[in-house]
Amino acid sequence: MGNENKTEIAICLGSACFARGNNTTRRVIEDYIRLHGLWDKVVFHGARCFNHCQNGPVLKINELIYEHVDENNVTELLDQFFNRP
């Protein structure tokens, strides 16, 4: 399966989002992907600035931008996106 069929998850690693904890959130996302066996369905990578700095930390899933994402709410966001109860 090529990348075109995979869900793209990009976490902002720009200085504002990184300072607000996106490095910790990155680890939570990696654990989530591993726990749910999603590595073959997801392309996960860091990105530089989505120009939403004032509302960071920022996460982009496919073309949707999520603001104020942190280690406390990212699991719920991923559950909703992947339709997990």
Secondary structure, DSSP 4 states (H G I P E B T S, - for coil): --GGGSEEEEEE-SHHHIIIIIHHHHHHHHHHHHHTT-TTTEEEEEES--S-GGG-S-EEETTEEE-S--TTTHHHHHHHHTT--
